[in-house]
Amino acid sequence: MVKFINGIRRYIITAIDTKSDFAFAYTYKSPSSQNTKDFFLKLENVAPFKIQRIQTDNGSEFEKYFREYIQKRKIIHYHNYPKCPKMNAYVERFNRTIQEEFADFNLNTLAYDLDKFNDKLINWLLWYNTKRLHHSLGLISPMKFIINSYNPEKCNMLWTSTKICQSSKKRYTGFCY
């Protein structure tokens, strides 16, 4: 997502899981592949599951460093057809949500204080993923959906579990950018 404010250009990179609606975003000054790799590292640290597949457009920001990193991690990378945003409808809808509910209210901060904007963005994402009710999930939050999707008898995700066990087969691992 590109935002222009008083001649200043900012790039908000976004990702959303297509099953749980769990989302992440971060803002950069440029759309470089190094920044996209940094974004993906941050995403991996906060995602409550292992990412196994991603879908992106064909932008240059998804080349070089980003491509090398996901190949090293053995993550399957799908590309959209050129000029076909309908293939990435989930992330396009999330981009609209983040713009209408957050970015448009913080344009001055976005333009002149990127660190502060990203701090506010992370707080908004925490609310989005843990408190905001999603109609597509039956009026529960993405984190509640993820927690409800795990079987505590077969998974050690919950802190009270002391049994050694294998992960549930109901893992949600598809991300779109």
VMD Tcl script that builds the backbone (N, CA, C; Angstrom):
set m [mol new atoms 531]
animate dup $m
set s [atomselect $m all]
$s set {name element resname resid chain x y z} {
  {N N MET 1 A 0.854 -1.164 0.000}
  {CA C MET 1 A 0.000 0.000 0.000}
  {C C MET 1 A 0.904 1.233 0.000}
  {N N VAL 2 A 0.671 2.146 -0.894}
  {CA C VAL 2 A 1.480 3.357 -0.998}
  {C C VAL 2 A 0.624 4.551 -0.572}
  {N N LYS 3 A 1.186 5.389 0.298}
  {CA C LYS 3 A 0.503 6.603 0.737}
  {C C LYS 3 A 1.375 7.802 0.406}
  {N N PHE 4 A 0.764 8.847 -0.176}
  {CA C PHE 4 A 1.441 10.110 -0.463}
  {C C PHE 4 A 0.883 11.162 0.482}
  {N N ILE 5 A 1.775 11.801 1.258}
  {CA C ILE 5 A 1.363 12.850 2.181}
  {C C ILE 5 A 2.307 14.027 1.998}
  {N N ASN 6 A 1.800 15.156 1.527}
  {CA C ASN 6 A 2.614 16.362 1.330}
  {C C ASN 6 A 3.893 16.070 0.538}
  {N N GLY 7 A 3.782 15.291 -0.504}
  {CA C GLY 7 A 4.935 14.964 -1.343}
  {C C GLY 7 A 5.837 13.873 -0.780}
  {N N ILE 8 A 5.486 13.329 0.376}
  {CA C ILE 8 A 6.278 12.258 1.000}
  {C C ILE 8 A 5.588 10.926 0.716}
  {N N ARG 9 A 6.354 9.953 0.289}
  {CA C ARG 9 A 5.825 8.644 -0.056}
  {C C ARG 9 A 6.176 7.641 1.048}
  {N N ARG 10 A 5.182 6.894 1.492}
  {CA C ARG 10 A 5.373 5.849 2.498}
  {C C ARG 10 A 4.747 4.549 1.991}
  {N N TYR 11 A 5.339 3.436 2.405}
  {CA C TYR 11 A 4.906 2.108 1.963}
  {C C TYR 11 A 4.500 1.277 3.172}
  {N N ILE 12 A 3.247 0.866 3.185}
  {CA C ILE 12 A 2.754 -0.011 4.240}
  {C C ILE 12 A 2.664 -1.407 3.636}
  {N N ILE 13 A 3.498 -2.305 4.143}
  {CA C ILE 13 A 3.470 -3.699 3.683}
  {C C ILE 13 A 2.495 -4.442 4.584}
  {N N THR 14 A 1.602 -5.204 3.986}
  {CA C THR 14 A 0.564 -5.898 4.742}
  {C C THR 14 A 0.532 -7.381 4.402}
  {N N ALA 15 A 0.046 -8.158 5.356}
  {CA C ALA 15 A -0.143 -9.599 5.154}
  {C C ALA 15 A -1.368 -10.026 5.940}
  {N N ILE 16 A -2.108 -10.991 5.395}
  {CA C ILE 16 A -3.275 -11.513 6.093}
  {C C ILE 16 A -3.394 -13.009 5.826}
  {N N ASP 17 A -3.734 -13.749 6.862}
  {CA C ASP 17 A -3.979 -15.184 6.728}
  {C C ASP 17 A -5.392 -15.363 6.185}
  {N N THR 18 A -5.537 -16.164 5.152}
  {CA C THR 18 A -6.830 -16.291 4.483}
  {C C THR 18 A -7.834 -17.124 5.273}
  {N N LYS 19 A -7.400 -17.916 6.219}
  {CA C LYS 19 A -8.331 -18.736 7.014}
  {C C LYS 19 A -8.785 -18.028 8.282}
  {N N SER 20 A -7.847 -17.430 8.993}
  {CA C SER 20 A -8.160 -16.873 10.311}
  {C C SER 20 A -8.311 -15.357 10.321}
  {N N ASP 21 A -7.990 -14.683 9.248}
  {CA C ASP 21 A -7.972 -13.213 9.171}
  {C C ASP 21 A -6.903 -12.578 10.054}
  {N N PHE 22 A -5.976 -13.365 10.599}
  {CA C PHE 22 A -4.873 -12.800 11.373}
  {C C PHE 22 A -4.054 -11.946 10.417}
  {N N ALA 23 A -3.773 -10.699 10.821}
  {CA C ALA 23 A -3.121 -9.757 9.914}
  {C C ALA 23 A -1.924 -9.086 10.572}
  {N N PHE 24 A -1.031 -8.613 9.715}
  {CA C PHE 24 A 0.140 -7.885 10.176}
  {C C PHE 24 A 0.472 -6.820 9.136}
  {N N ALA 25 A 1.073 -5.723 9.603}
  {CA C ALA 25 A 1.478 -4.644 8.704}
  {C C ALA 25 A 2.640 -3.899 9.336}
  {N N TYR 26 A 3.442 -3.272 8.494}
  {CA C TYR 26 A 4.564 -2.448 8.951}
  {C C TYR 26 A 4.881 -1.453 7.850}
  {N N THR 27 A 5.378 -0.278 8.229}
  {CA C THR 27 A 5.596 0.798 7.280}
  {C C THR 27 A 7.077 1.064 7.062}
  {N N TYR 28 A 7.432 1.334 5.816}
  {CA C TYR 28 A 8.817 1.599 5.430}
  {C C TYR 28 A 8.882 2.828 4.532}
  {N N LYS 29 A 10.095 3.371 4.399}
  {CA C LYS 29 A 10.309 4.520 3.518}
  {C C LYS 29 A 10.447 4.109 2.064}
  {N N SER 30 A 10.835 2.850 1.815}
  {CA C SER 30 A 11.005 2.393 0.429}
  {C C SER 30 A 10.532 0.954 0.292}
  {N N PRO 31 A 10.168 0.549 -0.924}
  {CA C PRO 31 A 9.673 -0.807 -1.145}
  {C C PRO 31 A 10.772 -1.779 -1.579}
  {N N SER 32 A 11.902 -1.795 -0.879}
  {CA C SER 32 A 13.026 -2.644 -1.283}
  {C C SER 32 A 12.812 -4.092 -0.848}
  {N N SER 33 A 13.520 -5.001 -1.497}
  {CA C SER 33 A 13.421 -6.404 -1.116}
  {C C SER 33 A 14.027 -6.637 0.269}
  {N N GLN 34 A 14.971 -5.804 0.677}
  {CA C GLN 34 A 15.530 -5.906 2.037}
  {C C GLN 34 A 14.455 -5.545 3.068}
  {N N ASN 35 A 13.670 -4.513 2.790}
  {CA C ASN 35 A 12.583 -4.142 3.698}
  {C C ASN 35 A 11.497 -5.214 3.736}
  {N N THR 36 A 11.208 -5.809 2.591}
  {CA C THR 36 A 10.202 -6.863 2.552}
  {C C THR 36 A 10.685 -8.091 3.311}
  {N N LYS 37 A 11.957 -8.406 3.230}
  {CA C LYS 37 A 12.525 -9.495 4.031}
  {C C LYS 37 A 12.406 -9.163 5.521}
  {N N ASP 38 A 12.737 -7.915 5.901}
  {CA C ASP 38 A 12.603 -7.487 7.288}
  {C C ASP 38 A 11.152 -7.631 7.755}
  {N N PHE 39 A 10.212 -7.236 6.896}
  {CA C PHE 39 A 8.793 -7.388 7.216}
  {C C PHE 39 A 8.450 -8.854 7.470}
  {N N PHE 40 A 8.934 -9.725 6.610}
  {CA C PHE 40 A 8.619 -11.144 6.754}
  {C C PHE 40 A 9.208 -11.720 8.038}
  {N N LEU 41 A 10.410 -11.283 8.416}
  {CA C LEU 41 A 11.001 -11.720 9.689}
  {C C LEU 41 A 10.123 -11.283 10.860}
  {N N LYS 42 A 9.633 -10.056 10.823}
  {CA C LYS 42 A 8.733 -9.563 11.872}
  {C C LYS 42 A 7.437 -10.371 11.878}
  {N N LEU 43 A 6.901 -10.641 10.691}
  {CA C LEU 43 A 5.677 -11.430 10.574}
  {C C LEU 43 A 5.863 -12.815 11.184}
  {N N GLU 44 A 6.967 -13.472 10.875}
  {CA C GLU 44 A 7.220 -14.801 11.434}
  {C C GLU 44 A 7.291 -14.773 12.959}
  {N N ASN 45 A 7.808 -13.676 13.510}
  {CA C ASN 45 A 7.913 -13.569 14.968}
  {C C ASN 45 A 6.572 -13.381 15.654}
  {N N VAL 46 A 5.606 -12.778 14.988}
  {CA C VAL 46 A 4.325 -12.512 15.638}
  {C C VAL 46 A 3.222 -13.479 15.235}
  {N N ALA 47 A 3.355 -14.162 14.122}
  {CA C ALA 47 A 2.304 -15.079 13.669}
  {C C ALA 47 A 2.185 -16.246 14.647}
  {N N PRO 48 A 0.967 -16.591 15.027}
  {CA C PRO 48 A 0.776 -17.683 15.985}
  {C C PRO 48 A 0.822 -19.072 15.338}
  {N N PHE 49 A 1.428 -19.172 14.176}
  {CA C PHE 49 A 1.573 -20.441 13.473}
  {C C PHE 49 A 2.750 -20.322 12.511}
  {N N LYS 50 A 3.193 -21.445 12.017}
  {CA C LYS 50 A 4.298 -21.487 11.058}
  {C C LYS 50 A 3.758 -21.174 9.660}
  {N N ILE 51 A 4.420 -20.286 8.969}
  {CA C ILE 51 A 4.004 -19.909 7.618}
  {C C ILE 51 A 4.639 -20.879 6.636}
  {N N GLN 52 A 3.802 -21.501 5.809}
  {CA C GLN 52 A 4.297 -22.474 4.842}
  {C C GLN 52 A 4.102 -22.041 3.401}
  {N N ARG 53 A 3.140 -21.146 3.167}
  {CA C ARG 53 A 2.839 -20.678 1.813}
  {C C ARG 53 A 2.524 -19.190 1.854}
  {N N ILE 54 A 2.912 -18.491 0.779}
  {CA C ILE 54 A 2.570 -17.077 0.640}
  {C C ILE 54 A 2.164 -16.800 -0.789}
  {N N GLN 55 A 1.395 -15.747 -0.961}
  {CA C GLN 55 A 0.987 -15.292 -2.285}
  {C C GLN 55 A 1.257 -13.805 -2.353}
  {N N THR 56 A 1.935 -13.374 -3.408}
  {CA C THR 56 A 2.254 -11.958 -3.578}
  {C C THR 56 A 1.984 -11.537 -5.014}
  {N N ASP 57 A 2.042 -10.226 -5.221}
  {CA C ASP 57 A 2.015 -9.756 -6.605}
  {C C ASP 57 A 3.435 -9.915 -7.170}
  {N N ASN 58 A 3.692 -9.351 -8.324}
  {CA C ASN 58 A 4.977 -9.542 -8.997}
  {C C ASN 58 A 5.929 -8.367 -8.812}
  {N N GLY 59 A 5.745 -7.606 -7.743}
  {CA C GLY 59 A 6.575 -6.434 -7.509}
  {C C GLY 59 A 8.028 -6.786 -7.237}
  {N N SER 60 A 8.901 -5.844 -7.548}
  {CA C SER 60 A 10.345 -6.065 -7.348}
  {C C SER 60 A 10.697 -6.206 -5.874}
  {N N GLU 61 A 9.827 -5.721 -4.973}
  {CA C GLU 61 A 10.103 -5.865 -3.549}
  {C C GLU 61 A 10.052 -7.320 -3.088}
  {N N PHE 62 A 9.511 -8.204 -3.919}
  {CA C PHE 62 A 9.451 -9.623 -3.583}
  {C C PHE 62 A 10.541 -10.423 -4.298}
  {N N GLU 63 A 11.574 -9.754 -4.718}
  {CA C GLU 63 A 12.710 -10.405 -5.377}
  {C C GLU 63 A 13.922 -10.435 -4.446}
  {N N LYS 64 A 15.078 -10.720 -4.972}
  {CA C LYS 64 A 16.382 -10.787 -4.330}
  {C C LYS 64 A 16.369 -11.259 -2.875}
  {N N TYR 65 A 16.486 -10.350 -1.896}
  {CA C TYR 65 A 16.632 -10.743 -0.495}
  {C C TYR 65 A 15.406 -11.490 0.018}
  {N N PHE 66 A 14.236 -11.000 -0.346}
  {CA C PHE 66 A 13.007 -11.660 0.076}
  {C C PHE 66 A 12.919 -13.065 -0.504}
  {N N ARG 67 A 13.127 -13.193 -1.809}
  {CA C ARG 67 A 13.053 -14.496 -2.478}
  {C C ARG 67 A 14.074 -15.473 -1.905}
  {N N GLU 68 A 15.313 -15.003 -1.719}
  {CA C GLU 68 A 16.361 -15.857 -1.154}
  {C C GLU 68 A 15.979 -16.363 0.236}
  {N N TYR 69 A 15.394 -15.471 1.036}
  {CA C TYR 69 A 15.031 -15.852 2.396}
  {C C TYR 69 A 13.929 -16.911 2.403}
  {N N ILE 70 A 12.857 -16.707 1.625}
  {CA C ILE 70 A 11.769 -17.681 1.665}
  {C C ILE 70 A 12.178 -19.011 1.022}
  {N N GLN 71 A 13.091 -18.969 0.056}
  {CA C GLN 71 A 13.604 -20.222 -0.506}
  {C C GLN 71 A 14.404 -20.988 0.541}
  {N N LYS 72 A 15.195 -20.258 1.317}
  {CA C LYS 72 A 15.980 -20.884 2.379}
  {C C LYS 72 A 15.060 -21.505 3.438}
  {N N ARG 73 A 13.930 -20.872 3.702}
  {CA C ARG 73 A 12.967 -21.360 4.699}
  {C C ARG 73 A 12.022 -22.417 4.106}
  {N N LYS 74 A 12.163 -22.687 2.786}
  {CA C LYS 74 A 11.327 -23.671 2.078}
  {C C LYS 74 A 9.838 -23.324 2.147}
  {N N ILE 75 A 9.558 -22.045 1.951}
  {CA C ILE 75 A 8.185 -21.556 1.925}
  {C C ILE 75 A 7.748 -21.480 0.464}
  {N N ILE 76 A 6.593 -22.044 0.177}
  {CA C ILE 76 A 6.064 -22.036 -1.187}
  {C C ILE 76 A 5.559 -20.631 -1.505}
  {N N HIS 77 A 5.965 -20.121 -2.671}
  {CA C HIS 77 A 5.633 -18.745 -3.060}
  {C C HIS 77 A 4.780 -18.772 -4.326}
  {N N TYR 78 A 3.552 -18.312 -4.212}
  {CA C TYR 78 A 2.656 -18.181 -5.352}
  {C C TYR 78 A 2.637 -16.716 -5.786}
  {N N HIS 79 A 2.548 -16.495 -7.095}
  {CA C HIS 79 A 2.469 -15.135 -7.634}
  {C C HIS 79 A 1.103 -14.904 -8.263}
  {N N ASN 80 A 0.598 -13.691 -8.137}
  {CA C ASN 80 A -0.622 -13.291 -8.832}
  {C C ASN 80 A -0.309 -13.107 -10.310}
  {N N TYR 81 A -1.344 -13.217 -11.130}
  {CA C TYR 81 A -1.187 -12.845 -12.517}
  {C C TYR 81 A -1.002 -11.330 -12.587}
  {N N PRO 82 A -0.217 -10.842 -13.532}
  {CA C PRO 82 A -0.037 -9.388 -13.655}
  {C C PRO 82 A -1.372 -8.669 -13.869}
  {N N LYS 83 A -1.507 -7.516 -13.235}
  {CA C LYS 83 A -2.684 -6.652 -13.364}
  {C C LYS 83 A -3.979 -7.376 -13.017}
  {N N CYS 84 A -3.929 -8.220 -11.992}
  {CA C CYS 84 A -5.112 -8.974 -11.592}
  {C C CYS 84 A -5.254 -8.946 -10.063}
  {N N PRO 85 A -5.629 -7.792 -9.499}
  {CA C PRO 85 A -5.732 -7.687 -8.043}
  {C C PRO 85 A -6.814 -8.575 -7.432}
  {N N LYS 86 A -7.755 -9.061 -8.265}
  {CA C LYS 86 A -8.796 -9.948 -7.743}
  {C C LYS 86 A -8.202 -11.236 -7.179}
  {N N MET 87 A -7.018 -11.615 -7.662}
  {CA C MET 87 A -6.378 -12.838 -7.156}
  {C C MET 87 A -5.916 -12.672 -5.714}
  {N N ASN 88 A -5.754 -11.444 -5.275}
  {CA C ASN 88 A -5.287 -11.169 -3.919}
  {C C ASN 88 A -6.347 -10.373 -3.164}
  {N N ALA 89 A -7.597 -10.797 -3.295}
  {CA C ALA 89 A -8.720 -10.043 -2.742}
  {C C ALA 89 A -8.638 -9.892 -1.227}
  {N N TYR 90 A -8.140 -10.904 -0.524}
  {CA C TYR 90 A -8.056 -10.818 0.941}
  {C C TYR 90 A -7.167 -9.660 1.379}
  {N N VAL 91 A -5.990 -9.581 0.794}
  {CA C VAL 91 A -5.085 -8.510 1.206}
  {C C VAL 91 A -5.571 -7.153 0.701}
  {N N GLU 92 A -6.205 -7.115 -0.449}
  {CA C GLU 92 A -6.756 -5.856 -0.951}
  {C C GLU 92 A -7.843 -5.341 -0.005}
  {N N ARG 93 A -8.672 -6.232 0.502}
  {CA C ARG 93 A -9.715 -5.830 1.451}
  {C C ARG 93 A -9.095 -5.377 2.774}
  {N N PHE 94 A -8.057 -6.080 3.234}
  {CA C PHE 94 A -7.372 -5.665 4.463}
  {C C PHE 94 A -6.712 -4.300 4.266}
  {N N ASN 95 A -6.133 -4.061 3.091}
  {CA C ASN 95 A -5.537 -2.750 2.812}
  {C C ASN 95 A -6.581 -1.643 2.932}
  {N N ARG 96 A -7.787 -1.902 2.436}
  {CA C ARG 96 A -8.860 -0.907 2.560}
  {C C ARG 96 A -9.215 -0.690 4.035}
  {N N THR 97 A -9.304 -1.777 4.795}
  {CA C THR 97 A -9.630 -1.671 6.219}
  {C C THR 97 A -8.577 -0.877 6.962}
  {N N ILE 98 A -7.320 -1.201 6.756}
  {CA C ILE 98 A -6.245 -0.508 7.470}
  {C C ILE 98 A -6.194 0.971 7.074}
  {N N GLN 99 A -6.503 1.253 5.830}
  {CA C GLN 99 A -6.513 2.643 5.380}
  {C C GLN 99 A -7.666 3.411 6.011}
  {N N GLU 100 A -8.874 2.851 5.945}
  {CA C GLU 100 A -10.060 3.547 6.439}
  {C C GLU 100 A -10.115 3.621 7.962}
  {N N GLU 101 A -9.642 2.596 8.656}
  {CA C GLU 101 A -9.775 2.548 10.107}
  {C C GLU 101 A -8.545 3.056 10.848}
  {N N PHE 102 A -7.397 3.154 10.169}
  {CA C PHE 102 A -6.195 3.577 10.885}
  {C C PHE 102 A -5.363 4.632 10.156}
  {N N ALA 103 A -4.878 4.314 8.979}
  {CA C ALA 103 A -3.905 5.186 8.308}
  {C C ALA 103 A -4.447 6.585 8.036}
  {N N ASP 104 A -5.686 6.683 7.583}
  {CA C ASP 104 A -6.250 7.994 7.265}
  {C C ASP 104 A -6.347 8.911 8.485}
  {N N PHE 105 A -6.361 8.345 9.680}
  {CA C PHE 105 A -6.436 9.140 10.911}
  {C C PHE 105 A -5.051 9.480 11.467}
  {N N ASN 106 A -4.000 8.966 10.841}
  {CA C ASN 106 A -2.637 9.176 11.333}
  {C C ASN 106 A -1.690 9.619 10.226}
  {N N LEU 107 A -2.185 10.388 9.272}
  {CA C LEU 107 A -1.379 10.777 8.115}
  {C C LEU 107 A -0.175 11.635 8.485}
  {N N ASN 108 A -0.338 12.569 9.398}
  {CA C ASN 108 A 0.771 13.434 9.784}
  {C C ASN 108 A 1.900 12.614 10.434}
  {N N THR 109 A 1.515 11.690 11.301}
  {CA C THR 109 A 2.507 10.811 11.936}
  {C C THR 109 A 3.171 9.924 10.889}
  {N N LEU 110 A 2.400 9.411 9.955}
  {CA C LEU 110 A 2.941 8.578 8.879}
  {C C LEU 110 A 3.989 9.340 8.077}
  {N N ALA 111 A 3.739 10.578 7.802}
  {CA C ALA 111 A 4.660 11.364 6.980}
  {C C ALA 111 A 5.929 11.744 7.730}
  {N N TYR 112 A 5.795 12.124 9.005}
  {CA C TYR 112 A 6.931 12.757 9.677}
  {C C TYR 112 A 7.545 11.976 10.837}
  {N N ASP 113 A 6.907 10.917 11.313}
  {CA C ASP 113 A 7.465 10.136 12.418}
  {C C ASP 113 A 7.121 8.660 12.230}
  {N N LEU 114 A 7.903 7.991 11.395}
  {CA C LEU 114 A 7.624 6.608 11.026}
  {C C LEU 114 A 7.674 5.662 12.224}
  {N N ASP 115 A 8.601 5.874 13.153}
  {CA C ASP 115 A 8.680 5.005 14.337}
  {C C ASP 115 A 7.406 5.108 15.175}
  {N N LYS 116 A 6.939 6.318 15.389}
  {CA C LYS 116 A 5.715 6.508 16.162}
  {C C LYS 116 A 4.516 5.907 15.421}
  {N N PHE 117 A 4.474 6.095 14.100}
  {CA C PHE 117 A 3.385 5.517 13.315}
  {C C PHE 117 A 3.383 3.995 13.454}
  {N N ASN 118 A 4.560 3.365 13.336}
  {CA C ASN 118 A 4.626 1.910 13.458}
  {C C ASN 118 A 4.236 1.439 14.858}
  {N N ASP 119 A 4.587 2.198 15.897}
  {CA C ASP 119 A 4.157 1.847 17.259}
  {C C ASP 119 A 2.638 1.877 17.363}
  {N N LYS 120 A 2.020 2.935 16.837}
  {CA C LYS 120 A 0.564 3.038 16.853}
  {C C LYS 120 A -0.066 1.928 16.006}
  {N N LEU 121 A 0.567 1.623 14.876}
  {CA C LEU 121 A 0.065 0.571 13.990}
  {C C LEU 121 A 0.072 -0.781 14.690}
  {N N ILE 122 A 1.138 -1.086 15.421}
  {CA C ILE 122 A 1.212 -2.358 16.147}
  {C C ILE 122 A 0.088 -2.437 17.185}
  {N N ASN 123 A -0.161 -1.338 17.898}
  {CA C ASN 123 A -1.265 -1.327 18.864}
  {C C ASN 123 A -2.605 -1.549 18.177}
  {N N TRP 124 A -2.801 -0.913 17.005}
  {CA C TRP 124 A -4.032 -1.118 16.258}
  {C C TRP 124 A -4.150 -2.574 15.810}
  {N N LEU 125 A -3.055 -3.178 15.358}
  {CA C LEU 125 A -3.072 -4.577 14.931}
  {C C LEU 125 A -3.383 -5.519 16.091}
  {N N LEU 126 A -2.871 -5.203 17.272}
  {CA C LEU 126 A -3.216 -6.017 18.451}
  {C C LEU 126 A -4.719 -5.985 18.687}
  {N N TRP 127 A -5.304 -4.802 18.585}
  {CA C TRP 127 A -6.755 -4.700 18.718}
  {C C TRP 127 A -7.453 -5.467 17.590}
  {N N TYR 128 A -6.997 -5.277 16.360}
  {CA C TYR 128 A -7.600 -5.923 15.192}
  {C C TYR 128 A -7.596 -7.452 15.338}
  {N N ASN 129 A -6.485 -8.000 15.812}
  {CA C ASN 129 A -6.338 -9.458 15.896}
  {C C ASN 129 A -6.927 -10.074 17.161}
  {N N THR 130 A -7.127 -9.278 18.219}
  {CA C THR 130 A -7.583 -9.868 19.485}
  {C C THR 130 A -8.959 -9.390 19.934}
  {N N LYS 131 A -9.381 -8.213 19.531}
  {CA C LYS 131 A -10.647 -7.654 20.031}
  {C C LYS 131 A -11.693 -7.418 18.951}
  {N N ARG 132 A -11.268 -7.007 17.776}
  {CA C ARG 132 A -12.221 -6.649 16.712}
  {C C ARG 132 A -12.967 -7.897 16.248}
  {N N LEU 133 A -14.284 -7.810 16.230}
  {CA C LEU 133 A -15.101 -8.931 15.785}
  {C C LEU 133 A -15.168 -8.934 14.263}
  {N N HIS 134 A -15.006 -10.115 13.669}
  {CA C HIS 134 A -14.997 -10.266 12.218}
  {C C HIS 134 A -16.229 -11.053 11.789}
  {N N HIS 135 A -17.020 -10.468 10.919}
  {CA C HIS 135 A -18.218 -11.156 10.428}
  {C C HIS 135 A -17.864 -12.456 9.723}
  {N N SER 136 A -16.763 -12.472 9.001}
  {CA C SER 136 A -16.380 -13.674 8.256}
  {C C SER 136 A -16.011 -14.836 9.176}
  {N N LEU 137 A -15.761 -14.542 10.458}
  {CA C LEU 137 A -15.397 -15.584 11.424}
  {C C LEU 137 A -16.534 -15.889 12.399}
  {N N GLY 138 A -17.717 -15.405 12.121}
  {CA C GLY 138 A -18.835 -15.642 13.028}
  {C C GLY 138 A -18.806 -14.730 14.246}
  {N N LEU 139 A -18.366 -13.491 14.051}
  {CA C LEU 139 A -18.296 -12.465 15.087}
  {C C LEU 139 A -17.369 -12.838 16.253}
  {N N ILE 140 A -16.204 -13.362 15.909}
  {CA C ILE 140 A -15.132 -13.548 16.885}
  {C C ILE 140 A -13.855 -12.938 16.296}
  {N N SER 141 A -12.856 -12.755 17.136}
  {CA C SER 141 A -11.588 -12.175 16.679}
  {C C SER 141 A -10.728 -13.248 16.013}
  {N N PRO 142 A -9.747 -12.839 15.208}
  {CA C PRO 142 A -8.851 -13.826 14.591}
  {C C PRO 142 A -8.128 -14.713 15.611}
  {N N MET 143 A -7.655 -14.138 16.704}
  {CA C MET 143 A -6.955 -14.962 17.698}
  {C C MET 143 A -7.900 -15.950 18.362}
  {N N LYS 144 A -9.119 -15.542 18.634}
  {CA C LYS 144 A -10.108 -16.467 19.201}
  {C C LYS 144 A -10.386 -17.590 18.207}
  {N N PHE 145 A -10.472 -17.262 16.927}
  {CA C PHE 145 A -10.684 -18.276 15.897}
  {C C PHE 145 A -9.520 -19.268 15.872}
  {N N ILE 146 A -8.299 -18.753 15.951}
  {CA C ILE 146 A -7.119 -19.623 15.935}
  {C C ILE 146 A -7.100 -20.519 17.161}
  {N N ILE 147 A -7.358 -19.953 18.320}
  {CA C ILE 147 A -7.366 -20.749 19.554}
  {C C ILE 147 A -8.451 -21.803 19.497}
  {N N ASN 148 A -9.638 -21.451 19.007}
  {CA C ASN 148 A -10.734 -22.418 18.887}
  {C C ASN 148 A -10.428 -23.525 17.885}
  {N N SER 149 A -9.525 -23.254 16.936}
  {CA C SER 149 A -9.204 -24.223 15.889}
  {C C SER 149 A -8.212 -25.282 16.339}
  {N N TYR 150 A -7.548 -25.045 17.448}
  {CA C TYR 150 A -6.579 -26.012 17.943}
  {C C TYR 150 A -7.242 -26.962 18.920}
  {N N ASN 151 A -6.827 -28.199 18.860}
  {CA C ASN 151 A -7.308 -29.217 19.786}
  {C C ASN 151 A -6.298 -29.312 20.928}
  {N N PRO 152 A -6.634 -28.859 22.151}
  {CA C PRO 152 A -5.654 -28.840 23.236}
  {C C PRO 152 A -5.149 -30.225 23.643}
  {N N GLU 153 A -5.898 -31.276 23.316}
  {CA C GLU 153 A -5.435 -32.614 23.662}
  {C C GLU 153 A -4.313 -33.075 22.734}
  {N N LYS 154 A -4.243 -32.505 21.546}
  {CA C LYS 154 A -3.236 -32.921 20.577}
  {C C LYS 154 A -2.153 -31.879 20.359}
  {N N CYS 155 A -2.237 -30.748 21.026}
  {CA C CYS 155 A -1.295 -29.677 20.765}
  {C C CYS 155 A -0.810 -29.043 22.061}
  {N N ASN 156 A 0.455 -28.678 22.105}
  {CA C ASN 156 A 1.001 -28.047 23.298}
  {C C ASN 156 A 1.002 -26.523 23.183}
  {N N MET 157 A 0.095 -25.958 22.375}
  {CA C MET 157 A 0.039 -24.511 22.205}
  {C C MET 157 A -0.336 -23.810 23.517}
  {N N LEU 158 A -1.240 -24.410 24.283}
  {CA C LEU 158 A -1.698 -23.784 25.511}
  {C C LEU 158 A -0.666 -23.988 26.607}
  {N N TRP 159 A -0.433 -22.983 27.425}
  {CA C TRP 159 A 0.636 -23.024 28.416}
  {C C TRP 159 A 0.395 -24.068 29.485}
  {N N THR 160 A -0.862 -24.498 29.693}
  {CA C THR 160 A -1.138 -25.489 30.732}
  {C C THR 160 A -0.839 -26.914 30.287}
  {N N SER 161 A -0.585 -27.105 29.008}
  {CA C SER 161 A -0.319 -28.440 28.495}
  {C C SER 161 A 1.090 -28.887 28.883}
  {N N THR 162 A 1.191 -30.065 29.476}
  {CA C THR 162 A 2.503 -30.591 29.856}
  {C C THR 162 A 2.837 -31.862 29.104}
  {N N LYS 163 A 1.918 -32.340 28.273}
  {CA C LYS 163 A 2.157 -33.550 27.504}
  {C C LYS 163 A 3.019 -33.252 26.284}
  {N N ILE 164 A 3.885 -34.187 25.921}
  {CA C ILE 164 A 4.629 -34.079 24.665}
  {C C ILE 164 A 3.703 -34.591 23.576}
  {N N CYS 165 A 3.480 -33.769 22.573}
  {CA C CYS 165 A 2.526 -34.156 21.541}
  {C C CYS 165 A 2.887 -33.510 20.217}
  {N N GLN 166 A 2.239 -33.956 19.163}
  {CA C GLN 166 A 2.433 -33.392 17.838}
  {C C GLN 166 A 1.438 -32.272 17.610}
  {N N SER 167 A 1.784 -31.391 16.696}
  {CA C SER 167 A 0.894 -30.270 16.372}
  {C C SER 167 A -0.372 -30.772 15.713}
  {N N SER 168 A -1.423 -30.018 15.909}
  {CA C SER 168 A -2.703 -30.332 15.306}
  {C C SER 168 A -2.599 -30.250 13.789}
  {N N LYS 169 A -3.388 -31.041 13.110}
  {CA C LYS 169 A -3.406 -31.001 11.649}
  {C C LYS 169 A -4.187 -29.797 11.139}
  {N N LYS 170 A -4.866 -29.084 11.994}
  {CA C LYS 170 A -5.682 -27.942 11.586}
  {C C LYS 170 A -4.889 -26.648 11.635}
  {N N ARG 171 A -3.661 -26.654 11.225}
  {CA C ARG 171 A -2.836 -25.442 11.247}
  {C C ARG 171 A -3.191 -24.563 10.070}
  {N N TYR 172 A -3.206 -23.266 10.287}
  {CA C TYR 172 A -3.508 -22.311 9.241}
  {C C TYR 172 A -2.220 -21.626 8.843}
  {N N THR 173 A -1.792 -21.852 7.622}
  {CA C THR 173 A -0.457 -21.429 7.238}
  {C C THR 173 A -0.389 -20.630 5.953}
  {N N GLY 174 A -1.471 -20.207 5.409}
  {CA C GLY 174 A -1.432 -19.480 4.135}
  {C C GLY 174 A -1.500 -17.986 4.341}
  {N N PHE 175 A -0.551 -17.253 3.826}
  {CA C PHE 175 A -0.551 -15.801 3.954}
  {C C PHE 175 A -0.586 -15.158 2.591}
  {N N CYS 176 A -1.249 -14.029 2.503}
  {CA C CYS 176 A -1.254 -13.222 1.291}
  {C C CYS 176 A -0.668 -11.867 1.614}
  {N N TYR 177 A 0.059 -11.290 0.666}
  {CA C TYR 177 A 0.605 -9.943 0.805}
  {C C TYR 177 A -0.096 -9.027 -0.146}
}
mol reanalyze $m
mol bondsrecalc $m
mol representation Tube
mol addrep $m
